[in-house]
């Protein structure tokens, strides 16, 4: 399953509706994560194939019509997370 950090405004419109509904109802789990060089508060949204991390600031900006977080240089980041053990030798290198 892929994990992606994505701005609310970059989501498909039907997905935005689902995310906003979960956000406004308080149904989505919140977590801090890195976004554009800062640690931000965001939501975790599980779809069938992808787990989205969505910054709360982009949800607020997207619904209020603010253009602060609507810039075109906003990219989605694909996060690959694997469970692997690191040996003691690798940790000290």
ABEGO torsion letter per residue (X at the ends): XBBBBBBAAABBAAAAAAAAAAAAAGABBBBBBBBGGBBBBBBBBBBAABBBBBBAAAAAAAAAGBAAAABAABBBBBBBBBBBBBBAAAAAX
